[in-house]
Amino acid sequence: MTLAYAGRVSSNPAMRVLEWLLRRVVVGPPLRAWVRLRVEGAEHVPATGPVIIASNHLSFIDSMVIPLAAGRKVGFLGKAEYVTGTGIKGWLGRLWFGEFGGMIPVDRSDARAAARSLELAEEHLATGGAFGIYPEGTRSRDGLLHKGRTGVGRLALASGAPVVPCALIGTDRAQPVDARGIRPHRVTVRFAPPVDVAALEAQHVKGKLLRAITDEVMDAIAERSGQTRSADFAARPGASAPLG
């Protein structure tokens, strides 16, 4: 599987122009204004180079809001069917999810492809890209911040990229789960300082390190999102990639 729609700048000049127009004119400014986007801690996100942005997950629009707040293109894993359609629908899907959203497609019906999600993320980070991950594994339908899955810890150790926790506030009000439209509701994005993975490596034995990194990320998200914590994993409808 190739990174055909990765969260990095396209090498095609025409696509770079289209990408710029989408971000700077057609989609970015209207979306930013519509949700009255407020960003705090943007200085914690490096302007270039690999970085893992680990966020809570409240709404379908989270993967559009995070790149706007970060000020750079961010790759996310997503269902391949979003970008593999035919006709005008397929073209719009590739334009919206691929060129603007920076989606890295994963065929979740293929167990082998889904299992490669960590490898795809590593490949993307190795190119200097930013990669977004939702440790809860799915959108929170009850508004709670659920226990994080350790994929973020595995990816941090495998790639060596810094992990920046990200707290989203209000995206669930701007676009509730299963809603089609986006409402004019205030959205706030708060970035935390990178997690000190090296310090955690020095404090924890290998068997407990993944959980320690993940918990550190979730603690930072909780502190900035104000969400009530849940000790349980979020229920995930259907199959999903194991990175979550």
GIURGI-V548796 format. One record per run of one state. SS is the DSSP state (A for helix, B for strand, O for the rest). FROM is the first residue (numbers start at 1). LEN is the number of residues. If there is no record, write none. Layout:
# GIURGI-V548796
ss=SS from=FROM len=LEN
ss=SS from=FROM len=LEN
This chain:
# GIURGI-V548796
ss=O from=1 len=12
ss=A from=13 len=14
ss=O from=27 len=1
ss=A from=28 len=7
ss=O from=35 len=3
ss=B from=38 len=3
ss=O from=41 len=1
ss=A from=42 len=3
ss=O from=45 len=6
ss=B from=51 len=5
ss=O from=56 len=6
ss=A from=62 len=9
ss=O from=71 len=3
ss=B from=74 len=6
ss=A from=80 len=3
ss=O from=83 len=4
ss=A from=87 len=14
ss=O from=101 len=2
ss=B from=103 len=4
ss=O from=107 len=4
ss=A from=111 len=5
ss=O from=116 len=1
ss=A from=117 len=10
ss=O from=127 len=3
ss=B from=130 len=4
ss=O from=134 len=11
ss=B from=145 len=1
ss=O from=146 len=5
ss=A from=151 len=9
ss=O from=160 len=2
ss=B from=162 len=8
ss=O from=170 len=1
ss=A from=171 len=4
ss=O from=175 len=13
ss=B from=188 len=7
ss=O from=195 len=2
ss=A from=197 len=7
ss=O from=204 len=2
ss=A from=206 len=20
ss=O from=226 len=3
ss=B from=229 len=1
ss=O from=230 len=15
